[in-house]
Structure formats: C-alpha cells, structure tokens
Amino acid sequence: MAMSCKDGKGIMDNGKYVRYTPEQVEALERLYYECPKPSSIRRQQLIRECPILSNIEPKQIKVWFQNRRCREKQRKEASRLQAVNRKLTAMNKLLMEENDRLQKQVSHLVYENGCFRRHTQTTGIASKDTSCESVVTSGQHCSTSRHPPRDAGPAGLLSIAEETLTEFLSKATGTAVEWVQMPGMKPGPDSNGIIAISHGCTGVAARACGLVGLEPTRVAEILKDRPSWYRDCRIVDVLNVLPTANGGTIELLYMQLYAPTTLAPARDFCLIRYTSILEDGSLVVCERSLSDTQNGNSMPPVQTFVRAEMLPSGYLVRPCEGGGSIIHIVDHVNLEAWSVPEVLRSLYESSSALAQRATMAALRQLRQVAQEVTQTNVTNWGRRPAALRALSQRLSRGFNEALNGFNDEGWTLMGNDGMDDITILVNSSPEKLMGLNLSFSNGFAPVSNAVMCLKASMLLQNVPPAILLRFLREHRSEWADNTFDAYSAAAVKVGPHSLPGSRVCNFGGQVILPLAHTIEHEEMLEVVKLEGVGHPPEDMMPRDVLLLQLCSGMDENAMGSYAELIFAPIDGSFADDAPLLPSGFRIIPLDSRKEASSPNRTLDLASSLEAGAAGSKSLNDPSVSNGATRSVMTMAFEFAFESHMQENVASMARQYIRNIISSVQRVALALSPSHLGPHGGLRPPLGTPEAHTLAQWICQSYRCYMGVDLLTPCAEGSESFLKSLWNYSDAIMCYSLKALPVFTFANQAGLDMLETTLVALQDITLEKIFDDHGRKSLYSEYPQIMQQGFACLQGGICMSSMGRPVSYERAVAWKVLNEEESAHCICFMFVNWSFV
C-alpha cells in the first residue's frame, strides 16, 4: 500500500518504491555531480543537510545513486554506439565507392583485353605505338604527358590547375592508377582506413581513404601545412597566390624534402597547388610539379638538391553526416631513383615507403588532432597531447637537420674520416646556439659556443630493423659511452631532475617513462633517466642524465616504415622551448621481403657471441633461411663544445662514433638468424636451466598441483614440451625467487603481452607490470603459492614494458619444482589477455 509523504517529501510504498519530487531530484543530482559514488557516511550527511530527504531511507538513496550511475553508463554507451554507427556508415560508403571503382576497372580491363584480341587477330601486333590508347597497361593510363609550352599568366596557370584537378580525381575515385591493397592493411572501422599502393605506374603512388572527426576546412588547413606533419618535409615556400573566378585559389610553391640517409641527396619540387570546391560541396586540394615548359617562373636548380617530380596528387575532403569528414589522399611522385646508389634504389622505388612516410602520416595526423580536441586532460610532466606532439616534431626535425647539414643553416664541413666514412660538421650560427647555455644550479658559467655533428651510414644484413631498434632502446649500455653522455649533458647545462609518475620501465641502468604515443602506437615519446653516469668535466660526481627520446617503427609487420631512435639531453625543468640537440639512429629497410620469424626472437648478446657458429644450429624453417633482409642504418650525433677545443672534441667524438659502429655491428651479428638457437631464437636466458629442462619442470609442476595437463599429450621428449609451451596461446612467464623478483622466461604470448624480448625480459621486475591493486592481490596470495603450491588470481590490469595497459580474464600461479623437489621459480599464466 502506498504511503503519501506530504510537504514535498515524496511518495513511498513500504520502502520498495519511491517517487521523488523535483526538489529531491535536484538535491540528489547536485550531489551526484560532486560525487557519483558517495559513501554511506556521505549519504547520511546528505540526509542531515537536506531536510527534504529526511523521509527517504539511506538504502533508497543508495539505490537512487546506483540507478543514476546505470543511466549515465547507458547514455555513454548509447552515444558510443551512435558514433560507431556513424563511422560504420561512412566506412560502408567508402567500401561501396571502392567496390564501384573496382567494377569499373574490371570492365575497363575486359574491354581493353577484347580490343587487344581483335587487333592481334586482324592485323597482328602493332609495330610500335606509344600512345596511351594503343598500349594495354592493365588499367594504367599515361598521366605524365608532356604539355606544350603555355602562357605563364593566370589563364595558363588556371588551365594547368584544371587539368591537375581532373587527373587527381581520376586517381582518387577512378581507375587512372591500378591500386592494390597495401600488404598488412585491413579495411574496417577500427583500422587505419583503406590503404592502397600503385602497381605498374610511373614513379611511386599511394592512396588512403578514411574517416576523420574534423570539418573539411580544418582538414585542408592541416594538410596544407605539410612541415607540421610530414617529417621528411623541410620547407614549403608560397611564391605566389592567385584567386580564381570560381572562388578557388592557385598557389605556386617551392618545397624541399630532407634526405633520409647520408648516402643520398635531398629532393626539391616546384609545384602548383589548386584549392577549389566541387559542385557536391567537396573540398579539393590538388598539386603537381611545374616544368619549365609549363611556366616561366619555375625555380632554377638548387645546389645539393635533386629536382623531383610530383604527379597529380592531393586531397578530396567531403563532409560526413553527423560531423567529421571522409577524406581521399593521393600521393604520386617520381623521386628520380637514378640519382642514388644502386643499393638505395629500392627505397626510392617503393610505394609502401611513400605510403608509410607521407600518405598514412597525413591520416594519422588528422586523427591525432581530432583526438586532442576531445582530450582536455594533461599527461605526465603537465603537458597536453598537442605540446608533446610538438616536442616529437622538434626532435625529428632536429635530427633531420643534423643528418642533412645544409649550409644555409650554418653547417660547415670539418672533415671526413675516409677509413670509417664518418663525416664531421660544425655549426657556430647564433640560431643553432640559441638557448643551449641555460642557467646551471651548480654555478658553472655557460661555455658552449659551437655544435659538432658526426654522422655515418652502414649497411646491415639479415637483421630486421624493429628487432635491432628494440635492442638499442632497451640496452643502451651495450653501445653507449656513459662518460660521453654525461659530458654532452653537461655541455648543454642540464640541471637536477627526477622522474614523476609511477608508470616507469627499468632497463638496467636506465629508467623509461612513457609520455605519449600516436593512436596506432607507431610512435612513442618518452623520458629516459640514465642513472649515475660517468664523470663529467670539472670533477663533478656521477649524476643522473635526462633524455627526451622518440621511438618509432617498432612494428616489424609494417612494410616500408623506418625504425628510428632519436634522443636529446633535456633540462630538469623540461620547458616547452627547451633547447634540443637531437642524436640517434634511423634504420631503413631496403628489401620488400620480410622474415616470417617473430620479432621477439632476441637473444642474450653475450651468450650468443660466446657460443659462436659451432654452438648454434641452422634454422630448419625455410621462411627464415630464405628471408634475408638488407637495411641501411644512418646515425647522427650532436655535441655542444667550446670552439677552442674543437680538435680535441672531434677526436673524442670520432672515437665514440667508431665504438658505436662496432657495437652495432656486434649486436646485428648476434641478432642474425645464424646465431639463433635450434628453436628460432628460443635460447635460454642467463641464470636459468636449459630451456628444454625448464619446460619439463613447468609442465610437470602444473600437473602435480592442478591435477590436469597444461599441454595436450604429445610425443615424448623435451623438445616437444618446449615447442608446445612456446606456442601456447595464453601468456606464460616465470620469475625468480629473489628479494626483487625478475622475469627469467616467457613464451611467445608472454613476450607479446609484455612487449619485450627474451634478452630484455630479465630487466623487467614483477612490480613494474602490476598496479597497486595487482601487487596487493599477489602479495596476499604469495604465502598460499609457497605452501599450497598454486593460487588462482582474479582478472585485472597490468602494464607492458611499453607502458600499455593489458587486461586479463584470470591468472594462475604455481610453484615450479626442480629435480630435487625444491622450488626453482614461480610460473604465471595469464588467460585471455588483450591490450586495453
């Protein structure tokens, strides 16, 4: 029976149902926005503070808050599903357009094939005809026809612009180029979009179609500012701007691209850019190169640059229902591969490399900016995502400047070591030195008045760039000279510092704090703390050094991508305008062939070298033995110094670079397949028994405590145990029974979950991967594990070595017994794990 509560106090039915008055709802809503999940004490306090709620029981208020949180969750989920639905609708539209384009291309090929057959049956093969209409090109039209000389005035430029627009649209939505899906890219609402590369056309070309959460005008604004997102772009100068009668604009541009390595010259372009609005409201920005015969104002050749050609390219941006834009990006260039050494020509003839460096970079930039618009929170060090992205850009640009060493930036050639091909450049320009001499808390006067850069390139055989880069990142002590690092930091006058936050990764002497990453994790920005390095000048005590570090290209499955590790000493204040002297490595794959082996097949460097060829067996897997790859590594290191010490610093720096080259060669040899163990890199880590024996102990102990087999029954022999354990679907890893437990073994799934390698596994402590809740849960179960032999843990969240959160459904821990029935280690199995 319902009870009436007069005077605005609501209506109840014996505590089972409450009809709240507007005043009561208003009071509850105010508290909800202050605290969505109030404690029992806070709810009772609310009743005391609001007499209007006095006739409502605390239990009913608790129920109200539960229902309110449920409604809020449902609202957010409904909003998310609406957004997903809009995205799926837009992607469906893109796929339908792509399907229509492919059908047109098939029809065109069938028609051309029929014409060709009739032609050969009646007259035979034509003697020679180079016109676009008579040569069968599998759907590829000639788009590089030479235009006759024409007026350099507005009328002539408008004619070129309209032709450029037509040819660009035929590539973006038509069949002017035969597009094939880029290997490794899958279309879908959660992927990078639809990425395609050219097949059999002049030069190299790439195309991307995708959905971005920005309005068309904002998209065009971002993409026109090419140096802000295209890392290879040095400058884009606007030489002239002409309005058109249809409301568009024509721009004459001069663009320079950095050379990616010391073995090739930089490129430049003379371009015409046409911006206009189509009849359907789509915004188009298209570009192409201008030749001397097309326009008399073409830029003359520039020394140290090779003039390249951009064929009709650009961006088609269409507004999307519900907000955002659908964008088509086309990049089509001829990079004049003849001008580079033979070993590098595959790079300049690779459409995959163009797609990774330019086309997909544009799409990533748009999505990153769209995400930052909705992210108002600050990250580590109190930086917003846009500020961290700007720091990444500065690091990359500074490294490219050092690598190219242009004269107009103040670089002069000091010398070249003919023995090691080490080039030394010096820069004393005020612009380069500005801000390097910061105030230093120990009172030392600023002394640096010049910057020295040493750079070199080397060819690597049969070692994937991603694997080598991971090793260089995680094992700095294997190649770096800490004394010289301390000298470089002191020269830049970095001050005292400490690492904030708790999500740090410790790799033997260096602590890594993740700062930011791109949406698809292609690039990571992090702060590295080198602990107690070297003895800098002036008899200073060993000290910690902070580096700002940029990591990219760590995904071995990404075709055509560079692997880069770029870093620079930073001041403890870490200001946005902090001076940066970037140094680092760039590893560029030169072959399209890819190894089938896992990127986590890294071994211990010392043990692999000591074992030698006699102690290692060749791989039986033909995909590995035939998957030899080549890559070129280019390194550049910058040092601030006093000008009167130039010769001494040059001698010391030259030896430093020689040592790095020697170390890299040693590491590359250790990581090559010839030094792998008999199971594709499954060589046991240091401090553990042989991997085969350990695999047996793990399986036998699991059966002893759990009463069931961990692995399905297989043929007798330790090798079968090891192989099955290595390929087991759930993540399995062992950690030592020490005061500070560290991981000693992991199967393939475990290495993937931790985002690490076998050799780096030993640098990861158990505490680093669990949050506070996980550590407390583990410590509470630890006595049970040691006494009972096993424990089952509830699902939760842990961290990979890269700082990425990983969820798991449940975990099982058991004690691994050796042959003497004593505890050797603790084994973990994480069931149904995935990255959050």
N, C-alpha and C positions, 0 to 999 in steps of 0.2 A: 504494500500500500504506500503510495507516495505521500511524503510529508511536505508541507508548504513552509518555506522559510521566508517570512515577510521582511520588510525593510531592506530589500536588496541583498538578501543573504542566500539566495539560490533555492533550488528545489531538489530534494533527495528522496530516494526510495530505499530506506534502511541501509544506506551505505553502498548500495550496489550501483547506483547511477546518480550522477549529479548534473543538473542543468545549471551552468554558470551564467551569472548576469554579465552584461557588458563591462561593468566596473570591475568585477572579479577577473574577467579575462584580461582586461587591461593591466591589472596589477601583476598577474601571473606572466604576461608577455614581457613586462618590464624586467622582471627577474630573469626570465629565460634569456634575454639578450645579454644580460650581465653574466649569467652563469647557467648554461644549458643543462648542467647536471649537478644540482645543488645537493649537498649532504643533508643528512637527517637533521642535524643541528641548524643548518641554514633554513630548512623548510619550517621548522618550529619557530625560528626567529621571524620568518616572514609572517606567520600567523599572528605573532605578537605585535608586529609593526603595522599590520593591516587588519584592523577590526572587521573589515568587510568579509574576511576569510575565516572568521572565528568559528563559524558553524560547520566548516568543512574539516574533515579529519585529515591528519597528516598523511595517512595512507592514500586518501583520494588525491591529495596534491601530488604525491609521488606518481600515481597513475597518470595524472594530467601531464606531468613532465615527460613521462615515458611515451605517451601518445604524441606529445608535441615533437619530441625528437624523431619519432617514427614518421610523422608527417613531413618534417623537414628532410629526412632522408629520402622519402618518396618523391618529394618535389625535386631534389637534386638529381635523383635517378631519372625522373621524367625529363628534366632538362638535358641530362647527358644523352638519353636515348633520342631526344629530338635532334640534338646536334649530330649524333651518329647517323640518324636517318637522313638529315640534310647532306651529310658527307657521302653516304651511300648513293643517294640520288644523283649527286654531282658526279661521283665516280662512275655510276651506271651510264650517265650521259656521255662521259669521256669514252667509256668502253664501246658504246654504241657507235660513236663517231669513228673510233679506231676500227671497228668492225666494218663500217661502211667504207672507210678508206681502203682497207684490205680487199674488200669485194671489188672495188673499182680497179685496184691494182691487178687483181686476178683477171678481171675482164680485159684489161689493157694487155696483159701478157698473152692471154688466149688470142686476142685479135692480132697482135704482132706476130705470134707464132704462126697463125694461119696465113698472114700476108707473106711471111718468110717462106713457108712451104710452097705457096702458089708461085712465088717468084722463082724459087730454085727449080720447080718442075717445068716452068715455061722457058726461062732464059738461062738457067744455071746461076751460079754465084756471081754476083757483080764483080767487075774487075777491081774497082776501088772507089768507094764513096764514103766520104767522111761527114756527110750531113746527118743531122740528128734524126731525120725521118727515115733514112735508109739503113741505118745500123741498128740491129737488135741489141738493146742494152738492158734487158730484163727489167724494164720499167724505169730505167735511169735516163733521164733526159739531159741533154747538154745544157748546163746552166752557166757556163763560163764563156759564152760567145763574146767575141770582141766587138765593142761598139765603135762605130765610126766617130771621128772627131766631131764634137758638137760645141755649141756655144757655152762659154763658162759663166754666162749670166744666169739670172733667176729662171728663165724659161728652160734653158738646158739642164739646170740642176733639178727642176721640177720633173722633167721628163725622165731623168735617171732615177729620181725618188719613186715615181710611179711604177717604173719597171722593177725596181727593187722590192716594192710592196707586193707586186703580183708574184714575183718569183719566191719571195719569202712565204706568202700564204700557200703557194703550191707545195712547199716543203712542210709547213706546219700542219696542214689539214689535207693535203693532196698526195699525189703519187710522184712528185718530181724527184724524190730520192727514195731508193729502196731501203726501208728501215727494217732492222731486225732487233728483236728484244735483246737488251744487254744481258750477258750471262750473269746469273746470280740475282737478278732483279725480278721480283714477282709483283704484278699489279694487285692493288687492293686498297681498301680504305685506311689500313694501318701501315702501309708501306711508303716508300719514297715517291710513289706515283708510277706513271708509265714511262720507263726509261728505254730509249732505243738508240742504236748506233747505226751508222751508214754501212752499206755493203756495195763496194764496187763503184764509188763515185770519185770525182776529182777531189783531192785533199781528204780531210777527215771531217766528219759531221756527227753531231749528237742531238737528240731531241728529248724533251721531258714534257709531260703533261701532268698537271696536278691541281689540287685544291688548296688555297691558302686563305687564311682568315683576315685578309686586308682588302680594302677597297681598291679598285683598279688604278686610280690616280696615285695612291700611295705605293702600289706595286711598281708602277712606272718610275716614280721618283727614286725608289730604292735601286732598281736595276740600272737606271741611267748613271748612278754614282758607282761605277764599276770598281774603282780602287777601294771602296769601303767593304766589298765582299769578295772580290776576285783577288786572291793572294798573289797571283802572278802579275797583276797589273801595277805598273809603276805610276804612270800619269795618264790622264785623258784631258787634253787641252782643247777647249772650244775656240776655234779660229774665227768662226763667223756664224751668225744666226739669221735666217731669213723666214719671215712669216709667209704662209701660203693663203690663197684665196678661200680654201675650204676650211680655214681655221687651224690648220696644222702648222708645223714648223720644220724647217730644214736646217741642219747644223753640219758644219764642216769641222771634223775632229782630227786631232793627231794623238795617237795612243802608243805607248811603249809598254812592252812586257819584259819582266825580268827573265834572265836565263836561269833554268833550274839547276845547272851544274857549271863548273868551271871549264868543262870541255866543249861548250857551245856558246856562240854569241847570242846576245839578246835580240828580240824582234821588235819591229815597229810597224804601224799601219797608218795610212791616210784614209779617212773614212768620211762617208756622207751618212747622216742619220736623219730619218724621216719619222716624225710623230704625227699621227692623224687618228680620227675617229671614223669607224666604218658606219654604214647605214644601220646596222643592227645594234649600234651602241658600243661595240667592242673597241677597245683602245689598242692601237698597234704602234710599236716602236721597232723599226727595221733599219738595218745598216748594211753597208757594203764598202769595199775598197774603191777608191777613185784612182784611175790610172792617168797618166799624163795626157793621153788622147781624149779623155773624158772631161778634164777640167784643167785649165791652165794654172790654177792656184795650188796644184799639188805640191806637197812638201818635198824638197830635194833630199837625196840620201843623207843619212846622218852617220857619222863615223862610229864604229864599233857596233852598229845595229844592222841587222839583215831585214830588208823590207819584205814583209809577208803579205799575203792577200786574204782578205775576208770576203767570202762569197755571201750572197744574200742571207742574212741571219736576222734574229730579233725576237720579239716577244709579242704574243697575241693574248690580251687580257680581256676576259668577259665577265661582267657582273654575274654573281650567282644568287639565286633566290634564297632568301633568308640571311643574306650577308656573305661577305667574302668574295673571292674571285676564282674563276677557272683560268689557268694560265697554260699557254703553249710556249715553250722555249726552244729555239733552234740555234745551234752554233755550228758554223760551217767555215772552215779556214784551210788555207794551204800554207803550211809553215816552212816551205822551201827546205825539205829534208836533205837536199843535195849539199847544203852548206854545213852539215855537221859530220863528224867522223862516222864511218860505217857502223861502228858498234852502237851508236845512239840513234840510228835512223828509224828503228822500230818504234822508239818513243815518239818521234815526230810524225810517224805514220799511224799512230794508234788512236782510233776513235774512242776507245774506252778511257784512255788517259784524258782526252778532251772532256768526256762526259763527267769524269770524277772531278777534275780541276775547275771546270767552268760551269757546265750545264747544271749538274747536281748541286754545285756550290751555290748557284743562284737560288735554287729551290729551297735549300737548307736555310739560307739567309732570310728568305721571306718567312718561313715557318718559325725561325728563331725570333724574328722581330715580332711576329704575331703573338707568340707565346709570351714575350716580355711585356707586351701591352697589358696582358692579364695578370702578370706577376708583379705585385707591388711590394713583395717581401724582399728583404735584403738577405744576402748569403754570408758565408764566412768572411771575416775581416770587414764586415759592414758594407759590402759592395753590392750594388744591384746588378742583375744579369747583364744589362747593357754596358755597364762600366767594365765588367770582366771581359765581355766580348771585345771591347775596345783595347784592353790590355793584350788579348790574344793577337789582335790585328797588329799592334805595335811590335810585339815580339817577332811575328812572322815577317813584317816589313823590314825591321832592323836586320834580321838575318839575311834577307834577300839583298839589301843594300850592301852588307859586308861581302856577300858572295860575289856580287857583280862588280863592286868597286869602281863606280863611274867617276870620271874626272870632274864632272860638274858638281859633284858632292864633296870634293876636296881630297879624294884619294889619289895618291901618287905611288908609283911602283918603286919599292926599295930594292927588291932583288928576287931572284928565282933560284931555288936550290935544284940544280939540274939532276942531282942524284935521286932526290925523292919527289921532284915536281911540286915542291912547296913554294907557293907564291906569297910574298910579303908585301903588304901595302901599309902606308902610313897616312893618317889624316890629322891635320892640325887646324882645320877650319873652325871658326867660333861656333857655328851651328852644331857641329858634332860634339864639341866640348861643353856646350851649354848645359848646366845643371849637374855635371859629373862630380864636381867638387862640393859635396854637401858639407854642412857643419858636422863635426865629429865630436862625440861626447868626451873622448879622451884628450881633447885639446890639441891634437896634431893639426898642423896647418895644411890647407889644400895644396897639392903639389902636381897633380896630373895636368899636363898641357898638350897631350897628344894621344892618339889612339892608334894601335897597331893591330892589323888583321893578318892572320896566317890562314891560308886556305889550300886545300888539296882534294883530289879525287882519286878513287881507286876502284878497280873492277872486282866484283865478288862473284864467286862461282858456287852454285848449288846450295845457297842458304837463303831461305825466304826472308824478305825484309822485315815482316812482322815479328818473326822469332828473334832476329838479331836486335831489333829495336827494344823488345821487351827485356832482353838481357842487359842491354846498355842502360835502360832505365832502372832496373831493379838491382844491378850490381855495378854501381859506379866505381867502387874500389878496384874493380878488375881492369879499369882503363884510365881512371883519372888520377892526377897527382894532387893530393890534398894540400900540399905546401903551396903549389902554384895557385890552387883555388883560393887559398887564404890570401895570397899576395894580390890576386885580381880583386878580391872583395875589399881589401884594404885600400887599393888604388882608387876604387870608386867611392871609398869612405862610407861604407855601410855601418850602421850603428847597432846597438844592442837590440835584441828582439826575443820573442817567444812565440810558439805556435798556439793559437787559440783553438777552441773546439776539441772534440773528443774523437772525431772520425779520422784518425791518422793511421797510416800504414808504415810499419817499421821494417826497413830492409837493411839490416846490418850496417850501422853507422850513419844511415840517413833516414829521416822521418818525412813521409809524404802526406800532405794534407790536401785532399781534393777540394778545388774551389768551384769549378763549373765544368759542364760538358755540353756538347751540342745535343740536339734532340735524339739523333740516332747514335750518339756516343762515338762518332767518328773522331772527335777531338776532345781532349781533356786539358784543362788548365789547373795547375796545382802549385803549391808552395813546397819546396824541398828544404829541409833543415839538415845541413851537414854538421854533425856533432863533433866538436873538439878537433878541428882540422888544423894541421900544420903549425908553423911558426912564422908569422908574417914579419915584415921589417920592424925596426925599432925595438927588437927583443920583446915583442908582445907575447903574452901567454897564449896557449892554444885556445881557440874560440870557435863558437858556432857561426856558420855562414848560412844565410837565407838565399835561396834561388827561386825565381819565378820561372816555371817550367811549362812548356807546351808540348803535348804528346798527341800525335795523330797517325793514322794508318796502321793501327794495331790489329786490324781485322784482316787475316790472311785471305779471306774469301772475297775481298773487294778488289775486283780487277781494275788495273790501271791507276790505283791510288799510290801516292808517295807515303813512305814511312818517315816521320820527322820527330826529332827530339831537340827542342830549342830551349835554351835557358839563359838567364841573366841574373847576376847578383842584384839584390834589392836592399834598400834601406829598411830598417826596422819599422819606420813609420808607414811604409807601403803607401805612399801618396799616389793619387791618380796620375800626376805628372812626374812620377819618379823617373830618374834617368835610367835608361836601359842600354846595356852593351850586349846584345844577344850573341850567343855562340851555339854550336850544336852540329847535328848530323841530319842529312837528308839521304834516304836510300830510295832509289828509283828502279822499279823492275823494268827489265828490258825485253823479257820474253813473255809471250802470251800463255805459254804452257804453265800449268800450275801443279804443284805437288799434291798428291792425294793424302799424304800423311797429316797427322794432327799438328796444329801449331803448338801444342803443349808437349812436344817430344823433347824439350830441352833437357840436357843432362848436366851433371856436375862438371864444371870446367876442368878442375884439377884431375879428377879421376879419369875423365875421358882422354886427356892428353897423356897421362901416365900409362894408360892401358895400351895406347898405340894401335897400330894396324894389326899386330899379332894377337891382341886380346879382343878384337872385335870381329864380328861376323857380318858378311854382306846381307842385305835385306832380301828376303825372298819375294817380297811384294814387287811385281814389275812396275806398278804405278809409281813406286818410289824410285826405283833404279832408273827408270826412263824419264823421270820428272825433273831433270836437271834444269836449274834456272840461272839466269845471269841478272845482275843488278849493278848499278854504279852508286857508290857511296861518295857523297861530297860533304866535306866538313869545313867549317869556318869558325875561327876563334878570335875574339877581340880582347885586347888588353889595353887599359889606360896606363900611361907611364910618363915619366919626366923626359923631356926631349934630349937632355944631355946624357941620358942613359940608354939612348936608342940602340946602340950596338950590343950592349950587354943584354938588354931585354930581348932583342931579336935573337941572339944566340940561345938564350934560355928558352924562349918560346919555340924556336925551331926544334930544339931537342924534345920539348914537351909534345909537339905535334908528331915527331917521329915515333915517340913512345906510344902515342895513341894509335897511330897507324899499325905499329907492330902488335899492339894489344888487340885491335880489331881483327887483324888477320888471324891471330891465335884463337880468338873467340869464334870467328867464322869457321875455322878448321874444326873446332870442337863441336860446332852445331851442324856440320855437314853430315849427310847420311852415312858416309864411310866410317864415322865414329859412333854410330848408333849401336845399341846392343841388339841381340837376336830378336827382340820383340818390338822393333820400331821405336826405340827410344825409351824402353822400359828398363833402363839401367837403375839399380837400386841406389837410393840416396846414401850419403855418408851417415855413419852411426847406426845403420840398421843391418840385419842379416841379409843374406841374399834374397832377392825379391821372390824367387820361387818358394823358398822355405817360409818366408813371411806369409805368402798367400795361403799355404797349407795351414799355418798356425791360425790365421784369421778364420778360415772355414771350419776347422776342427773346433775351435773355441766357440764359435757361434752355435754349432750343433750341440756341443756339450751343455750350454746354458739355455738355449731356446728349444731344444728337442726336435728341431727340423733342420734340413739342409739349407744353407744360404744359397748355394748354386744348384742347378739341376744336375743330376748324376751324369758324369762324363767319364771319358776314358781315364784309366789310371795314369798317374804321372804328374809331376809338379808343374810342368809346362802347361798342361790343360787347365789346372787350377788358376794359374797366373793369367792366362789368356781370358778365361771366363770372368775372373774378378775384374780385370782391366776393362772389359767391355760391358760390365754390369750396368743396368740402366740407372740405378739410384747412386747417389754420391756416397762413396766410401772413403774414409780417411782415418789415419792413425796418428795419435800424438803421444809424445814421450811422457814417462812418469818422472818428471822433474819438478823442481820448485816453480819454474816458469815453463809450463808445457808448450812445446812447439810441435808442429806437424812434421812427420817423418815420411809419410807415404800417402798417396791418394790415387784412386783410379782415374780413368779419363773423365768420367762425370764429375768427380770431385775437383779435378783441376779446372774444368769448365765452370763449376759453381763458384770457385774461389777466384777465377780469372787470373790464374797464375801458371807457373811451370814447375816441373819437378825440382829443378835446382833452386828456384825462388821459394818453394814451399817451406824450406827449412828456416826461412827468415820470418815466417808468419806465426805469431803466437796465438794460442787458443783464445786469449782475452780479446784480441783485436777483432775477431769476427762476431762476437756476441755483444748485444747491448746489455744494459744493466739488468733487465728482466731475465734475459737468457743466461747471464752469468750467475744470478742468484738461483735460478732453477737448476743449473748444472751443479753448482756447489752443494745444494741441498740433496741432490741425488748421488753425489760422489761417494759418500760412505756406503750406500747401497751397492754401487757398482763394485767397489772393492770387496765387500763382504758377500753379497749375493752373486756377484759376477756379471750382472746386467741391470739395465734400467731402461724404461720407455719414457721418452720426454714428449710433452705436448708440442704441437706446431707453433711456429713463431717466425721471427725475422732475425736474420743475421746479415753480415756485411761481407762482400767480396774484397779482395785486395785492392780493387779499384775504387772502393767506397760505395759500390752499388748495393742497394738493399735486395736481399734474397729471401723469399718466403718458402717455408717447407711445411708439409702437412703433419709430419711427426718425425721423430728421430729415435733411433735405437743405439744405445751404447753398451758395449760389452768388453770384458777384460780378455786380452789376448795372452794365452799361456804358451810358454816355450816348451822344449822337450823335457825340461826339469820340472814342469808343472808350476813354475813361478811366473809372476806377471811380467810380461815384456813391454806392453803398451796398452793403451785404450783405443778401441776402434769405434768410430761413429758411422752410422748410416743415415743419411737424410733422404726421406721418402717424398717423392713428388715435389721437388723443388723447382722454383722458377724465379726469374728476375721480376721485381715489382715495377 
